[in-house]
Amino acid sequence: MIQTIFIALLSLITSLPVQGGAVQLLRVIVLDTSGSMEKGGRHRSSISEIEQTVQAQPPSAAAPIALITFSGVAAPPLQFTSAESLLAHVRTLRPGGGTNIAAGLRAGVQEMQRYSDVPHVVLTLISDGEDSDQNGVDQAEEQLSRLFTTRKDKHLQNTVVAKSWDRANARLFERIRERGTATLVESGSARLLSRSLHPSLQILTTQWNPSTGSLEIELEGRLRVDGGGDVASLVVQANSPLLPAPISFELSTQNATHAKLVIPADRAPADGGPIDLRFHSSGPSAVPVAEGTLVSTVDTAGLAVLASAPPRKIDLSWNASISSAGSAEWSDPLSRKMKTDVDIELELHSASPLPIGFSLVPRIEALDGWQLAAATGESSITQIGKHSLRRTLERDSVPADGKVPAAAVRILLDPAPKFVHPDPIERRLVLDAAPPSETITTIRVDGVQAHPARWCRIIDSAVELVAEVSFKVDGPIAPDTKIVVESEVPVEIRDIDPSQISTGSQVVKFLLRTRCDPDAEIPIALRILPPSNQGAVRFNIQGDVQLTAVGPPAATLLISEGSELPLPAQLELADNAEAASLTLCARIEGDLLPGAEEGLRVRWSQGGASWVSTLGEPIPLSLSLPPRSTRSWIWDTTVPVEVLLESTSESAPLLPDSRTIHVMIAAPLKRLLMVFAAFLLGTAIVVCLWRAIVGSGSGVREAN
């Protein structure tokens, strides 16, 4: 129980990742602790060889050892950076259980993946190979091969040290050897010996070859060895994108090595400057020696050098000329913004050929109030000779005197290489003295449609109508340009919607007011006035607004009794009535706009009397009746009474309303006869009821 707790604590402490310096060598020991390892002293032999390996090269922060034990399952990896803790742990191990080589290999792959950039990894597999799950072992080997392939593509070293008995795991080791992604060492002893190789590279000279135009770099390389003997060699390779192909050479501990790198003219930086050269080495293989297995690590710090290339000396000169490519035009006539095209001829001269890949970008700057608007032609220059460029220059406004200032440009090469004279070239071009001619914008009336007229003020015979006018504007116009209209005196323009006009087609509604007679034709003429000149834009108006509207029908005055319409045609009065009282109102009916009745007054006439009121005002009238001598005492008398309603204004387009009211006067004798008849009828009803009651009582007594 105490041993189990000790192993768990040791696993927790030693499995933490190494902090501080970078790991240069990672050793992963996958140890078989199954029960079969106890045969023939295999377990004791394995522990002894691990002790010898640890004593020969103790683990450290730069070269840790990860120990993975497996039987039926794999234990968590334990990482050690000191020999004492590793030896104390392995001496507690005891064999027992089944064998699962695949589990141990997979645990080893996971541990090595944590250190994917370590320069050298050594996987040591110690097992007697008594595992029946060959399919699982093959799958674990494929995972191991993928990891080694990724590391090899990054020029990192992989070594597998195999320790087995009776040719166990022969299929596993053969597959590793055939893939070639790792160096396989089948050793009778698992002891590892280490040495460290320290390559160094130094730049001797960097110069241009005048005949080929290439950049030549001379290097000196040396190799120093720490541990494991004094004689060694190392092959390094330069694989820079500046080189047409990788260049390899060998470093030795015996003598300094000299090498030359040639960068062709099409890859060399013509401006000179720093050149970062990086080298790599696959490193020496791990090899078996009498004392065990020799593993070499390479210090990669000395495989990166920085060369400083001088600028290439090329006699390059250039000049330029500018000419007008056409007449000036308005780019925005509203603001009098002008543009013109200029042609620029750029010529490069050089006594020596330009390097392949040479490229210059001409940069044009406008001067003296001009701006650069657009560019055509070549965007970069890759050879000597003449080159044509076209640029468009603009000015925000033309001066008040109308004279166009000279166009001036500055020409530069961007970026300016060190071997080109950096001073810019300025050229000026005098344009035509006069700016472009004025621009004409046409405002054309395309059509007119008038809506029916309606009475808007009946007392003045005034009507309103809407005229929809279609406009088409060809040419530039300011966005806030208002429509200006001139009309004849009888026509009043009440509203224009929209009040502004723009380029293109649009419909504008005019609200017009005029005076007219009912159903009369109304000729209307509107003249569109041109807006004020805008910049270099002048306006041309084509067409006027001509339309003929028809006045609405005359409205009608109506007589009504209070709120009732129409008026009752007959009134009944008693025979002694001398006058008929009636409350009347005046109303109007027609095609009217709201408020059209404002200010209107009407006159009532009956007999020789008349009254004046407003529309809707109740008027109590007393209709005089004929004298009694003309009435009949026997028959009812009907008396017609005439009432006339008309406007007080002679110009109001109103039709008067005349009504005849029939007043019926009941005859006096007829009324007395009706009263007497009613009395007789009532008496008869009372007598009948009395007889019925009395007769009913007599019959009852006789029965008794």
C-alpha positions as CSV (number, residue, x, y, z in Angstrom):
1,M,0.0,0.0,0.0
2,I,2.8,2.4,0.9
3,Q,4.6,1.5,-2.3
4,T,1.5,2.3,-4.4
5,I,1.1,5.7,-2.8
6,F,4.8,6.5,-3.4
7,I,4.5,5.6,-7.1
8,A,1.3,7.8,-7.5
9,L,3.0,10.8,-5.8
10,L,6.1,10.3,-7.9
11,S,4.0,10.1,-11.1
12,L,2.2,13.4,-10.2
13,I,5.5,15.3,-9.5
14,T,7.7,14.0,-12.3
15,S,5.0,14.1,-15.1
16,L,4.9,18.0,-15.0
17,P,6.3,19.6,-18.1
18,V,9.9,21.0,-18.0
19,Q,10.0,24.7,-17.4
20,G,12.9,27.0,-18.4
21,G,15.3,26.1,-21.2
22,A,14.3,24.3,-24.4
23,V,14.4,20.5,-24.5
24,Q,17.1,19.3,-27.0
25,L,16.7,15.6,-26.5
26,L,13.7,13.6,-25.4
27,R,14.1,10.0,-24.3
28,V,11.0,7.9,-24.0
29,I,11.5,4.4,-22.4
30,V,8.5,2.0,-23.0
31,L,9.1,-0.8,-20.5
32,D,7.3,-4.2,-20.5
33,T,6.4,-5.2,-16.9
34,S,4.2,-8.1,-17.8
35,G,4.5,-11.4,-16.0
36,S,6.4,-13.0,-18.9
37,M,9.3,-10.6,-18.3
38,E,10.2,-12.6,-15.1
39,K,11.4,-15.5,-17.2
40,G,15.1,-15.9,-17.6
41,G,15.8,-12.8,-15.5
42,R,14.5,-10.5,-18.3
43,H,13.1,-7.9,-15.9
44,R,16.3,-7.7,-13.8
45,S,18.3,-7.3,-17.0
46,S,16.0,-4.5,-18.2
47,I,16.3,-2.6,-15.0
48,S,20.1,-3.0,-15.0
49,E,20.4,-1.6,-18.5
50,I,18.2,1.3,-17.6
51,E,20.4,2.0,-14.6
52,Q,23.5,2.0,-16.8
53,T,21.9,4.3,-19.3
54,V,20.9,6.8,-16.6
55,Q,24.3,6.7,-15.1
56,A,26.0,7.2,-18.5
57,Q,23.7,10.2,-19.4
58,P,21.6,11.4,-16.5
59,P,18.3,13.1,-17.3
60,S,18.2,16.9,-17.2
61,A,15.9,19.8,-18.1
62,A,17.4,19.8,-21.6
63,A,17.3,16.0,-21.9
64,P,14.5,14.5,-19.8
65,I,13.5,10.9,-19.7
66,A,9.8,9.8,-19.9
67,L,9.2,6.3,-18.5
68,I,6.1,4.4,-19.6
69,T,5.4,0.9,-18.1
70,F,2.8,-1.4,-19.5
71,S,1.4,-4.9,-18.8
72,G,-2.3,-5.4,-19.6
73,V,-2.7,-1.6,-19.8
74,A,-0.2,1.3,-19.9
75,A,0.5,3.4,-16.8
76,P,0.6,7.2,-17.1
77,P,3.9,8.6,-18.3
78,L,6.4,9.7,-15.6
79,Q,8.9,12.3,-16.7
80,F,12.2,12.6,-14.9
81,T,14.9,15.3,-14.9
82,S,17.2,13.7,-12.2
83,A,18.9,10.3,-12.1
84,E,18.1,9.7,-8.4
85,S,14.3,9.9,-8.8
86,L,14.3,7.7,-11.9
87,L,16.5,5.0,-10.3
88,A,14.4,5.1,-7.1
89,H,11.3,4.5,-9.2
90,V,12.5,1.7,-11.5
91,R,13.8,-0.3,-8.5
92,T,10.2,-0.5,-7.2
93,L,8.8,-2.1,-10.3
94,R,7.6,-5.7,-10.2
95,P,6.5,-7.8,-13.2
96,G,2.9,-9.1,-13.4
97,G,-0.2,-9.3,-15.6
98,G,-0.7,-9.6,-19.4
99,T,1.1,-8.0,-22.3
100,N,-0.3,-5.1,-24.3
101,I,2.5,-3.6,-26.5
102,A,0.0,-1.5,-28.5
103,A,-1.0,0.4,-25.3
104,G,2.6,1.2,-24.4
105,L,3.4,2.4,-27.9
106,R,0.3,4.6,-28.0
107,A,1.2,6.2,-24.7
108,G,4.7,6.8,-26.1
109,V,3.3,8.6,-29.2
110,Q,1.1,10.8,-27.0
111,E,4.1,11.8,-24.8
112,M,6.3,12.6,-27.9
113,Q,3.4,14.7,-29.4
114,R,3.8,17.0,-26.4
115,Y,7.3,17.9,-27.6
116,S,6.7,18.1,-31.4
117,D,9.6,20.5,-32.0
118,V,12.3,18.8,-30.0
119,P,15.4,18.4,-32.2
120,H,15.8,14.7,-31.4
121,V,13.6,12.0,-29.8
122,V,14.7,8.5,-28.9
123,L,12.0,5.9,-28.3
124,T,13.4,2.8,-26.4
125,L,11.1,-0.3,-26.5
126,I,12.0,-3.0,-24.0
127,S,9.7,-6.1,-24.3
128,D,9.8,-9.8,-24.7
129,G,7.1,-9.4,-27.4
130,E,4.7,-12.1,-26.1
131,D,1.5,-10.2,-27.3
132,S,-1.1,-12.0,-29.4
133,D,-2.8,-8.7,-30.5
134,Q,-0.8,-8.2,-33.7
135,N,-3.5,-6.0,-35.2
136,G,-3.3,-3.6,-32.3
137,V,0.5,-3.4,-32.6
138,D,0.2,-2.6,-36.3
139,Q,-2.2,0.2,-35.6
140,A,0.0,1.7,-32.9
141,E,3.0,1.5,-35.4
142,E,1.0,3.5,-37.9
143,Q,0.4,6.3,-35.4
144,L,4.1,6.2,-34.6
145,S,5.0,6.4,-38.3
146,R,2.7,9.4,-38.9
147,L,4.4,11.3,-36.0
148,F,7.9,10.5,-37.3
149,T,6.9,11.6,-40.8
150,T,5.7,15.0,-39.6
151,R,8.9,15.5,-37.6
152,K,11.1,14.4,-40.5
153,D,9.4,16.9,-42.8
154,K,10.5,19.5,-40.3
155,H,14.1,18.2,-40.4
156,L,13.9,16.8,-36.8
157,Q,15.7,13.5,-35.8
158,N,13.9,10.3,-34.8
159,T,15.5,7.2,-33.3
160,V,14.0,3.9,-32.2
161,V,16.1,1.6,-29.9
162,A,14.8,-1.9,-29.8
163,K,15.5,-4.3,-26.9
164,S,13.9,-7.8,-27.3
165,W,14.6,-11.5,-26.8
166,D,14.4,-14.4,-29.3
167,R,13.6,-12.1,-32.2
168,A,10.4,-10.9,-30.6
169,N,8.6,-8.0,-32.3
170,A,10.4,-8.7,-35.5
171,R,7.4,-7.6,-37.6
172,L,7.2,-4.3,-35.7
173,F,10.9,-3.4,-36.2
174,E,10.9,-4.4,-39.8
175,R,8.0,-2.0,-40.6
176,I,9.8,0.8,-38.8
177,R,13.0,0.1,-40.9
178,E,11.0,-0.1,-44.2
179,R,9.3,3.2,-43.7
180,G,12.6,5.0,-43.2
181,T,11.1,7.8,-41.0
182,A,13.4,6.9,-38.1
183,T,16.7,5.3,-37.5
184,L,16.3,1.8,-36.0
185,V,18.9,0.5,-33.6
186,E,18.5,-3.1,-32.5
187,S,20.8,-3.2,-29.6
188,G,21.7,-6.0,-27.2
189,S,22.0,-3.3,-24.6
190,A,19.6,-0.4,-23.9
191,R,22.4,1.8,-22.6
192,L,22.4,5.2,-24.3
193,L,25.5,7.4,-24.8
194,S,25.3,11.0,-25.8
195,R,27.3,13.6,-27.5
196,S,26.4,17.2,-28.6
197,L,27.4,18.7,-32.0
198,H,27.8,22.5,-32.2
199,P,28.0,23.7,-35.8
200,S,28.8,27.4,-36.5
201,L,28.6,29.4,-39.8
202,Q,30.2,32.7,-40.5
203,I,29.8,35.1,-43.5
204,L,33.2,35.9,-45.0
205,T,32.2,38.1,-48.0
206,T,29.1,39.3,-49.8
207,Q,29.6,40.9,-53.2
208,W,28.0,41.3,-56.6
209,N,29.4,39.6,-59.7
210,P,29.5,42.3,-62.4
211,S,29.5,39.8,-65.3
212,T,26.5,37.7,-64.2
213,G,24.7,40.2,-61.9
214,S,24.4,37.5,-59.2
215,L,25.0,38.0,-55.5
216,E,27.8,35.7,-54.2
217,I,28.1,34.9,-50.5
218,E,31.2,33.1,-49.1
219,L,30.7,31.1,-45.8
220,E,33.0,29.4,-43.3
221,G,31.7,26.5,-41.3
222,R,33.1,24.8,-38.2
223,L,32.0,21.9,-36.0
224,R,32.7,21.3,-32.3
225,V,31.8,18.1,-30.4
226,D,31.1,17.8,-26.6
227,G,31.3,14.2,-25.3
228,G,31.4,10.9,-27.2
229,G,34.7,11.4,-29.0
230,D,36.4,14.3,-30.8
231,V,36.0,13.2,-34.5
232,A,32.7,13.8,-36.1
233,S,31.1,15.3,-39.2
234,L,27.7,16.9,-40.0
235,V,25.9,17.7,-43.3
236,V,24.0,21.0,-43.4
237,Q,21.7,22.3,-46.1
238,A,20.7,25.8,-47.1
239,N,17.1,25.9,-48.5
240,S,16.4,29.6,-48.9
241,P,13.8,30.9,-51.4
242,L,16.6,33.1,-52.8
243,L,18.4,30.0,-54.0
244,P,17.4,28.2,-57.2
245,A,18.0,24.8,-55.4
246,P,19.1,23.5,-52.0
247,I,22.9,23.6,-51.4
248,S,24.5,21.1,-49.0
249,F,28.0,20.9,-47.6
250,E,29.7,18.9,-44.8
251,L,31.1,20.3,-41.6
252,S,34.0,18.4,-39.8
253,T,35.7,18.7,-36.5
254,Q,39.1,18.4,-38.2
255,N,39.1,21.4,-40.6
256,A,37.1,24.5,-41.4
257,T,34.7,24.2,-44.4
258,H,34.3,26.9,-47.0
259,A,31.3,27.2,-49.2
260,K,29.8,29.7,-51.6
261,L,26.1,30.5,-52.1
262,V,25.2,32.1,-55.4
263,I,21.9,34.1,-55.6
264,P,20.9,34.7,-59.2
265,A,20.1,38.3,-60.4
266,D,16.4,37.6,-60.6
267,R,16.3,36.6,-56.9
268,A,18.9,38.9,-55.4
269,P,17.7,42.2,-53.8
270,A,18.9,45.0,-56.0
271,D,18.6,47.5,-53.2
272,G,20.8,45.4,-50.9
273,G,20.1,45.0,-47.3
274,P,19.9,42.1,-44.8
275,I,19.5,38.5,-46.1
276,D,18.3,35.9,-43.6
277,L,20.0,32.6,-44.4
278,R,18.8,29.5,-42.5
279,F,20.4,26.0,-42.6
280,H,19.2,22.7,-41.2
281,S,20.7,19.3,-40.7
282,S,19.1,15.9,-40.5
283,G,21.8,15.1,-37.8
284,P,23.9,12.0,-37.4
285,S,22.1,8.7,-36.8
286,A,22.1,6.9,-33.5
287,V,24.6,4.0,-33.9
288,P,25.4,1.0,-31.7
289,V,28.8,1.0,-30.2
290,A,30.5,-1.3,-27.8
291,E,29.3,0.5,-24.8
292,G,25.7,0.8,-25.9
293,T,23.9,3.2,-28.4
294,L,25.5,6.6,-29.3
295,V,22.9,9.4,-29.7
296,S,24.0,12.8,-31.1
297,T,22.2,16.1,-30.6
298,V,22.7,19.1,-32.8
299,D,22.8,22.7,-31.5
300,T,20.7,24.5,-34.1
301,A,21.5,28.0,-32.7
302,G,24.5,28.3,-35.0
303,L,22.6,27.3,-38.2
304,A,21.1,30.8,-38.8
305,V,23.2,33.6,-40.2
306,L,22.4,37.1,-41.4
307,A,24.2,38.5,-44.4
308,S,24.3,42.1,-45.4
309,A,24.2,42.7,-49.1
310,P,25.5,46.0,-50.5
311,P,23.2,47.8,-53.0
312,R,23.8,46.9,-56.6
313,K,25.5,49.7,-58.5
314,I,23.6,50.4,-61.7
315,D,23.9,53.5,-63.8
316,L,20.3,54.4,-64.3
317,S,18.9,57.8,-65.3
318,W,15.6,59.0,-66.5
319,N,13.7,62.0,-67.9
320,A,10.1,62.8,-68.7
321,S,7.9,65.1,-70.9
322,I,4.2,66.1,-70.7
323,S,1.7,67.0,-73.4
324,S,-2.0,67.7,-73.6
325,A,-4.1,64.7,-74.6
326,G,-7.2,66.8,-75.6
327,S,-9.2,69.8,-74.8
328,A,-10.4,70.5,-71.3
329,E,-13.9,69.4,-70.2
330,W,-16.2,70.1,-67.3
331,S,-16.1,67.3,-64.7
332,D,-18.8,69.2,-62.7
333,P,-20.1,72.2,-64.6
334,L,-22.3,73.2,-61.6
335,S,-19.2,74.0,-59.5
336,R,-17.1,74.8,-62.6
337,K,-14.9,71.9,-61.8
338,M,-12.7,71.2,-64.8
339,K,-10.6,68.2,-66.0
340,T,-8.1,67.5,-68.7
341,D,-6.1,64.5,-69.9
342,V,-2.3,64.7,-70.1
343,D,0.2,62.3,-71.7
344,I,3.4,61.7,-69.9
345,E,6.4,60.1,-71.7
346,L,8.9,58.6,-69.3
347,E,12.3,57.3,-70.6
348,L,14.8,55.3,-68.6
349,H,18.5,55.0,-69.6
350,S,21.0,52.5,-68.2
351,A,24.5,51.4,-69.4
352,S,24.1,48.1,-67.6
353,P,21.2,45.7,-67.8
354,L,18.6,45.8,-65.1
355,P,18.2,42.8,-62.8
356,I,15.5,40.3,-63.6
357,G,12.5,41.1,-61.6
358,F,13.3,44.8,-61.5
359,S,10.2,46.9,-61.1
360,L,9.5,50.6,-60.6
361,V,6.2,52.3,-60.0
362,P,5.9,55.8,-61.4
363,R,4.1,58.2,-59.0
364,I,2.5,61.3,-60.3
365,E,1.7,64.3,-58.1
366,A,-0.4,67.2,-59.4
367,L,0.7,70.8,-58.5
368,D,-0.5,74.4,-58.5
369,G,-4.1,73.7,-57.5
370,W,-4.6,70.6,-59.7
371,Q,-5.6,67.2,-58.4
372,L,-4.9,63.7,-59.9
373,A,-8.2,62.1,-60.8
374,A,-7.5,58.9,-62.9
375,A,-4.7,57.0,-64.4
376,T,-4.3,54.7,-67.5
377,G,-1.3,53.1,-69.1
378,E,1.6,51.3,-67.4
379,S,1.4,50.9,-63.6
380,S,4.9,49.6,-63.2
381,I,8.2,49.7,-65.3
382,T,10.3,46.6,-65.6
383,Q,12.7,47.6,-68.4
384,I,14.6,50.5,-69.9
385,G,13.2,52.6,-72.8
386,K,10.2,54.8,-73.3
387,H,6.9,54.3,-71.4
388,S,3.6,56.1,-71.9
389,L,1.4,57.2,-69.1
390,R,-1.9,59.0,-69.2
391,R,-3.3,60.9,-66.3
392,T,-6.5,63.0,-65.7
393,L,-6.0,66.2,-63.9
394,E,-8.9,68.2,-62.2
395,R,-9.4,71.7,-60.8
396,D,-12.0,72.5,-58.1
397,S,-12.9,75.8,-59.8
398,V,-11.9,78.0,-62.7
399,P,-10.6,81.4,-61.6
400,A,-12.9,84.4,-62.0
401,D,-10.9,85.8,-65.0
402,G,-11.7,82.6,-66.9
403,K,-8.1,81.8,-67.7
404,V,-7.0,78.2,-67.0
405,P,-3.7,78.0,-65.1
406,A,-0.9,75.8,-66.4
407,A,-1.1,72.1,-65.4
408,A,2.0,71.0,-63.4
409,V,3.0,67.6,-62.2
410,R,5.9,66.1,-60.3
411,I,7.0,62.6,-61.3
412,L,8.7,60.2,-58.9
413,L,9.6,56.5,-58.9
414,D,8.1,54.7,-56.0
415,P,9.8,53.0,-54.3
416,A,13.0,54.8,-55.3
417,P,15.8,52.2,-55.4
418,K,19.2,53.2,-54.0
419,F,20.8,53.0,-57.5
420,V,18.3,55.5,-59.0
421,H,18.7,59.2,-58.7
422,P,16.0,60.1,-56.1
423,D,15.3,63.7,-57.2
424,P,11.8,64.1,-58.7
425,I,11.2,65.6,-62.1
426,E,8.7,68.4,-62.5
427,R,7.1,69.3,-65.8
428,R,4.5,72.0,-66.6
429,L,2.0,72.1,-69.4
430,V,0.2,75.3,-70.5
431,L,-3.4,74.5,-71.5
432,D,-5.8,76.5,-73.7
433,A,-6.4,80.0,-72.3
434,A,-10.2,79.6,-72.2
435,P,-12.1,77.0,-70.2
436,P,-14.6,74.7,-71.8
437,S,-17.8,76.2,-73.2
438,E,-20.9,76.5,-71.1
439,T,-23.2,73.5,-70.6
440,I,-26.8,73.8,-71.6
441,T,-29.5,72.1,-69.6
442,T,-32.9,71.8,-71.3
443,I,-36.1,71.9,-69.2
444,R,-39.0,70.6,-71.4
445,V,-42.7,70.5,-70.8
446,D,-43.8,67.1,-72.0
447,G,-47.5,67.1,-71.1
448,V,-50.3,68.6,-69.0
449,Q,-53.3,67.0,-67.4
450,A,-56.0,69.1,-65.6
451,H,-58.3,67.7,-62.9
452,P,-62.0,68.9,-62.7
453,A,-62.4,72.3,-61.1
454,R,-64.4,72.8,-57.9
455,W,-65.9,75.9,-56.2
456,C,-63.6,77.2,-53.6
457,R,-65.4,80.5,-52.7
458,I,-68.9,80.7,-54.1
459,I,-69.5,84.4,-53.3
460,D,-66.6,85.3,-55.6
461,S,-67.3,82.7,-58.3
462,A,-63.8,81.3,-57.5
463,V,-62.7,77.8,-58.4
464,E,-59.6,75.6,-57.7
465,L,-58.1,72.9,-59.9
466,V,-55.0,70.8,-60.0
467,A,-52.8,70.6,-63.1
468,E,-50.3,67.8,-63.4
469,V,-47.3,68.9,-65.6
470,S,-44.7,66.5,-66.9
471,F,-41.2,67.9,-67.1
472,K,-38.0,66.4,-68.5
473,V,-34.7,67.9,-67.5
474,D,-31.7,67.0,-69.8
475,G,-28.5,68.0,-68.3
476,P,-27.0,68.9,-64.9
477,I,-29.0,71.0,-62.4
478,A,-28.4,71.8,-58.7
479,P,-30.4,69.7,-56.3
480,D,-32.2,72.6,-54.7
481,T,-33.4,74.3,-57.9
482,K,-36.9,75.6,-57.5
483,I,-39.6,75.9,-60.2
484,V,-40.3,79.5,-61.2
485,V,-43.7,80.1,-62.9
486,E,-45.2,83.2,-64.3
487,S,-49.0,83.2,-64.9
488,E,-51.6,85.6,-66.3
489,V,-53.4,88.0,-63.9
490,P,-56.7,86.0,-63.5
491,V,-54.8,82.8,-62.5
492,E,-53.3,82.5,-59.0
493,I,-50.8,79.8,-58.3
494,R,-51.5,78.5,-54.8
495,D,-49.0,75.7,-54.5
496,I,-46.3,73.7,-56.4
497,D,-45.6,70.1,-55.3
498,P,-42.7,69.3,-55.5
499,S,-41.3,72.8,-55.6
500,Q,-37.9,71.6,-56.7
501,I,-36.8,70.1,-60.0
502,S,-34.0,67.6,-60.8
503,T,-32.4,65.9,-63.7
504,G,-34.6,63.4,-65.5
505,S,-38.4,63.0,-65.8
506,Q,-40.9,64.1,-63.1
507,V,-44.5,65.2,-62.6
508,V,-45.2,68.4,-60.8
509,K,-48.7,69.3,-59.4
510,F,-49.8,73.0,-59.7
511,L,-52.7,74.1,-57.5
512,L,-54.4,76.9,-59.4
513,R,-57.2,79.4,-58.5
514,T,-59.3,81.6,-60.8
515,R,-62.8,83.0,-61.4
516,C,-65.3,81.7,-63.9
517,D,-68.9,81.2,-64.7
518,P,-70.7,77.8,-64.2
519,D,-69.8,75.3,-67.0
520,A,-67.7,77.9,-68.7
521,E,-64.3,77.1,-70.3
522,I,-61.2,78.5,-68.5
523,P,-58.1,79.0,-70.6
524,I,-55.0,78.9,-68.5
525,A,-51.4,79.8,-69.6
526,L,-48.4,79.4,-67.4
527,R,-44.9,80.3,-68.5
528,I,-41.9,78.4,-66.9
529,L,-39.0,80.8,-66.2
530,P,-35.4,79.5,-66.4
531,P,-33.5,79.2,-63.1
532,S,-30.6,81.4,-62.5
533,N,-27.3,80.3,-64.1
534,Q,-25.5,77.7,-62.0
535,G,-21.7,77.6,-62.4
536,A,-21.1,76.9,-66.1
537,V,-24.7,75.7,-66.7
538,R,-27.2,77.7,-68.6
539,F,-30.9,76.7,-68.9
540,N,-33.1,76.5,-71.9
541,I,-36.9,76.2,-71.5
542,Q,-38.9,74.4,-74.1
543,G,-42.7,74.7,-74.1
544,D,-45.3,76.5,-71.9
545,V,-48.1,75.1,-69.7
546,Q,-51.3,75.5,-71.8
547,L,-54.6,74.0,-70.6
548,T,-58.4,74.6,-70.9
549,A,-60.4,73.8,-67.8
550,V,-64.2,73.7,-67.5
551,G,-65.9,75.4,-64.6
552,P,-68.1,73.3,-62.3
553,P,-72.0,73.4,-62.6
554,A,-73.9,76.1,-60.7
555,A,-74.7,75.2,-57.1
556,T,-78.3,75.1,-55.9
557,L,-80.0,76.7,-53.0
558,L,-82.4,74.5,-51.1
559,I,-85.2,75.3,-48.7
560,S,-85.6,72.9,-45.7
561,E,-87.6,72.9,-42.6
562,G,-85.1,72.9,-39.8
563,S,-83.0,69.8,-40.3
564,E,-85.6,68.1,-42.4
565,L,-85.2,67.9,-46.2
566,P,-87.3,68.2,-48.3
567,L,-89.9,70.7,-46.9
568,P,-93.4,69.3,-46.2
569,A,-95.8,70.4,-49.0
570,Q,-98.9,70.9,-46.8
571,L,-99.8,72.4,-43.4
572,E,-103.1,72.1,-41.6
573,L,-104.5,75.0,-39.6
574,A,-107.6,75.6,-37.5
575,D,-110.4,77.7,-39.0
576,N,-109.7,80.6,-36.8
577,A,-105.9,80.8,-37.7
578,E,-104.8,84.0,-39.3
579,A,-101.2,83.0,-40.1
580,A,-99.1,79.9,-40.5
581,S,-95.8,79.8,-38.5
582,L,-92.9,77.8,-39.9
583,T,-89.1,77.6,-39.2
584,L,-87.0,77.2,-42.4
585,C,-83.3,76.9,-43.2
586,A,-81.2,77.6,-46.3
587,R,-78.8,74.9,-47.6
588,I,-76.6,74.6,-50.7
589,E,-75.8,71.6,-52.9
590,G,-73.0,71.4,-55.5
591,D,-69.3,70.5,-56.2
592,L,-67.8,72.6,-53.4
593,L,-64.5,72.6,-51.5
594,P,-64.6,72.9,-47.7
595,G,-65.3,76.5,-46.7
596,A,-66.8,77.5,-50.1
597,E,-69.9,78.9,-48.5
598,E,-67.9,81.4,-46.4
599,G,-69.4,84.9,-46.5
600,L,-72.5,83.9,-48.4
601,R,-75.9,85.5,-47.4
602,V,-79.4,84.6,-48.8
603,R,-82.7,86.4,-49.1
604,W,-86.2,84.9,-48.2
605,S,-89.2,86.4,-50.0
606,Q,-92.9,85.7,-49.3
607,G,-95.6,88.0,-50.4
608,G,-94.3,91.5,-50.1
609,A,-91.9,90.7,-47.2
610,S,-88.3,89.5,-47.3
611,W,-85.6,88.3,-44.7
612,V,-81.8,87.9,-45.0
613,S,-79.9,85.1,-43.3
614,T,-76.8,82.9,-43.6
615,L,-76.7,79.3,-44.7
616,G,-77.9,76.9,-42.0
617,E,-79.4,79.7,-39.8
618,P,-83.0,78.8,-38.7
619,I,-85.5,81.5,-39.9
620,P,-89.0,81.6,-38.2
621,L,-91.5,82.6,-40.9
622,S,-95.1,83.7,-40.4
623,L,-97.1,83.0,-43.6
624,S,-100.1,85.4,-43.9
625,L,-103.4,83.8,-44.8
626,P,-106.4,85.2,-46.8
627,P,-109.2,87.0,-45.0
628,R,-112.0,84.8,-43.4
629,S,-114.7,86.1,-45.8
630,T,-113.2,84.0,-48.5
631,R,-113.3,80.8,-46.5
632,S,-116.0,78.1,-46.8
633,W,-118.1,77.1,-43.7
634,I,-118.8,73.7,-45.1
635,W,-115.8,72.6,-47.0
636,D,-112.0,72.8,-46.1
637,T,-110.1,75.6,-47.8
638,T,-106.5,75.1,-49.2
639,V,-104.4,78.3,-49.6
640,P,-101.1,78.2,-51.6
641,V,-98.3,80.3,-50.1
642,E,-95.2,81.1,-52.3
643,V,-91.7,81.2,-50.7
644,L,-88.6,82.3,-52.7
645,L,-84.9,81.7,-51.6
646,E,-82.1,83.5,-53.5
647,S,-78.6,84.8,-53.1
648,T,-78.0,88.4,-52.1
649,S,-74.9,88.5,-54.4
650,E,-75.6,88.9,-58.1
651,S,-72.3,87.3,-59.1
652,A,-72.7,84.1,-57.0
653,P,-73.2,81.1,-59.3
654,L,-76.3,79.8,-57.4
655,L,-79.7,78.7,-58.6
656,P,-82.6,80.0,-56.5
657,D,-85.1,77.7,-54.9
658,S,-88.9,78.5,-55.0
659,R,-91.4,76.5,-53.0
660,T,-95.2,76.5,-52.8
661,I,-96.6,75.6,-49.4
662,H,-100.2,74.5,-49.3
663,V,-102.0,75.6,-46.1
664,M,-105.4,73.8,-45.4
665,I,-108.0,75.6,-43.3
666,A,-110.7,73.3,-41.8
667,A,-114.4,74.5,-42.3
668,P,-116.3,75.5,-39.0
669,L,-119.6,73.6,-39.8
670,K,-117.7,70.5,-40.6
671,R,-116.0,70.7,-37.3
672,L,-119.4,71.0,-35.4
673,L,-120.8,68.1,-37.3
674,M,-117.8,66.0,-36.4
675,V,-118.2,66.9,-32.7
676,F,-121.9,66.0,-32.8
677,A,-121.2,62.7,-34.5
678,A,-118.7,61.9,-31.9
679,F,-121.2,62.7,-29.1
680,L,-123.9,60.4,-30.7
681,L,-121.4,57.6,-31.0
682,G,-120.4,57.8,-27.4
683,T,-124.0,57.8,-26.2
684,A,-124.8,54.7,-28.2
685,I,-121.9,52.9,-26.8
686,V,-123.0,53.7,-23.2
687,V,-126.6,52.6,-23.8
688,C,-125.5,49.3,-25.2
689,L,-123.3,48.6,-22.3
690,W,-126.1,49.4,-19.8
691,R,-128.6,47.1,-21.4
692,A,-126.1,44.3,-21.5
693,I,-125.5,44.6,-17.8
694,V,-129.1,45.0,-16.8
695,G,-130.2,42.0,-19.0
696,S,-127.7,39.8,-17.5
697,G,-129.0,40.5,-13.9
698,S,-132.7,39.7,-14.7
699,G,-131.9,36.3,-16.1
700,V,-130.1,35.3,-13.0
701,R,-133.2,36.1,-10.7
702,E,-135.6,34.1,-12.9
703,A,-133.5,31.0,-12.6
704,N,-133.7,31.1,-8.9
